[in-house]
Amino acid sequence: MGEIKYEVVEEIAVFSESSKGWTKELNLISWNAREPKYDIRDWAPDKEKMGKGITLTKEELISLRDALNKIKL
């Protein structure tokens, strides 16, 4: 597999931080110079390493928001 290039266009939220400094974040990211998408994943402190995550279009993020708003916490 080739090198994956990314650009963090906008840092939106940090949900949590582990004892080793990794953070779970929601960001707007351009993958391989494509149109930016919303992305939830774990990041190393220097943003050089990342964990597995999920990438969402704006429409998918809106659907997720609406579904979360229905949950009674």
C-alpha positions as CSV (number, residue, x, y, z in Angstrom):
1,M,0.0,0.0,0.0
2,G,1.3,3.5,-0.9
3,E,1.9,6.4,1.5
4,I,-1.3,8.0,2.7
5,K,-1.1,11.8,2.7
6,Y,-3.3,14.0,4.8
7,E,-3.9,17.6,5.8
8,V,-5.8,18.5,8.9
9,V,-7.9,21.4,7.6
10,E,-9.7,22.1,10.8
11,E,-9.4,20.7,14.4
12,I,-12.9,20.6,15.7
13,A,-12.9,18.7,19.0
14,V,-10.8,16.6,21.3
15,F,-13.0,14.0,23.1
16,S,-10.4,12.4,25.4
17,E,-6.7,11.9,26.0
18,S,-5.0,8.6,27.1
19,S,-2.2,8.4,29.7
20,K,0.3,8.1,26.8
21,G,-0.9,11.4,25.2
22,W,-3.0,10.0,22.4
23,T,-6.2,11.9,21.7
24,K,-9.5,10.9,20.3
25,E,-10.5,13.8,17.9
26,L,-13.0,15.1,15.5
27,N,-11.3,16.9,12.6
28,L,-11.9,18.0,9.0
29,I,-9.2,16.2,7.0
30,S,-8.2,16.1,3.4
31,W,-7.0,12.6,2.5
32,N,-4.7,12.3,-0.5
33,A,-5.5,15.9,-1.6
34,R,-9.2,15.1,-2.0
35,E,-12.2,17.1,-0.7
36,P,-12.0,17.3,3.1
37,K,-14.2,15.0,5.2
38,Y,-15.1,14.8,8.9
39,D,-12.9,12.2,10.7
40,I,-13.0,10.6,14.1
41,R,-9.9,8.7,15.3
42,D,-7.1,8.5,17.8
43,W,-3.9,10.6,17.1
44,A,-0.4,10.4,18.6
45,P,0.7,13.6,20.4
46,D,2.8,14.7,17.3
47,K,0.0,13.8,14.8
48,E,2.6,11.6,13.0
49,K,0.7,8.4,13.9
50,M,-2.9,7.6,13.9
51,G,-5.3,4.8,14.9
52,K,-8.1,3.4,12.9
53,G,-11.1,5.7,12.6
54,I,-14.2,6.6,10.7
55,T,-14.5,9.2,8.0
56,L,-17.9,10.9,7.3
57,T,-19.3,13.3,4.7
58,K,-21.1,16.3,5.9
59,E,-24.5,14.6,5.3
60,E,-23.3,11.5,7.3
61,L,-22.1,13.7,10.1
62,I,-25.5,15.5,10.2
63,S,-27.2,12.0,10.4
64,L,-24.9,11.0,13.2
65,R,-25.7,14.2,15.1
66,D,-29.4,13.7,14.7
67,A,-29.2,10.1,15.9
68,L,-27.1,11.2,18.9
69,N,-29.6,13.9,19.8
70,K,-32.3,11.2,20.1
71,I,-30.4,9.3,22.7
72,K,-31.5,10.0,26.3
73,L,-28.4,10.2,28.5
